[in-house]
Amino acid sequence: MSPTNKTPSRMTVPSFRSRKGQGTLLVVLTAYDASTALAAEEAGVDCLLVGDSLGMVVLGYDTTLKVTMDEMLHHARAVGRVRRRALLVADMPWLSFHLGAEDAVRNAARFVREAGADAVKIEGGRRRLPVVRAILDAEIPVMGHLGLTPQSVLRFGGYKVQGRETAEADALVEDARALADAGVFSIVLEGIPAGLAERVTAEVGVPTIGIGAGRQCDGQVLVIHDLLGMLPGPVPKFVRRYANLHESEVEAIRRWADDVRKRTYPSDAETYS
Ligand code: KIV
């Protein structure tokens, strides 16, 4: 079998990176299972991100700090099995890259080998450079992630917009420059003022992907559960809901339960004779 990529229009790390400044914004969406990945592919997203938001929107944890490598891999494999065209990026969960470069490379490689990931995402700036460099040295592309990084929730004291003060904003720009110089192919900017995201986007030569970071990034990412309204309760200000699947789901289950209780389900047509 030829090692060449047989899917002609498959998004690769270089093709994703080369979209910087080309006018067409990059569309990144989280996916944690095969059915979501199939829908996102059919809708034409550029990149599927198996985010560690998995922990909060699928597994019911209160923070992403509780997500393990095994849980991430379980879901990344499901997405990897059906992915055809979109770039597949897997999020390195908390503690999978904090215990040393060797451990981080081993964990990153599991996403590539076991799930078919094209790249991994790592939260943090200059503090994470040694680990980012080690993973890049192992030939695994890295997407950076700066701003309101959810794995830093304890240090931040909550989910608060970052980079509002001048010193913080300057530090974030330095982090972005350092990551880009180290060789990351893209940087997610989360929960920062639009002006700061615009500044970073102008400063670095790799695509910035915004979430709660305004319109001036090179692309946008959303958590699929937010976009589709799959969970009850309020959502952050930056979320635009394109459906209310939670309500539809409750309504459909309620109707089925009523039919069962009224003995109108199953009908003769739904029954084997
Ligand atoms: O875990 C995640 O879903 C993310 C995105 C919100 C960028 O990191």
Residues whose N, C-alpha, C, O or C-beta is under 5 A from the ligand:
A	BS01	KIV	T30 G51 D52 S53 V188 V221
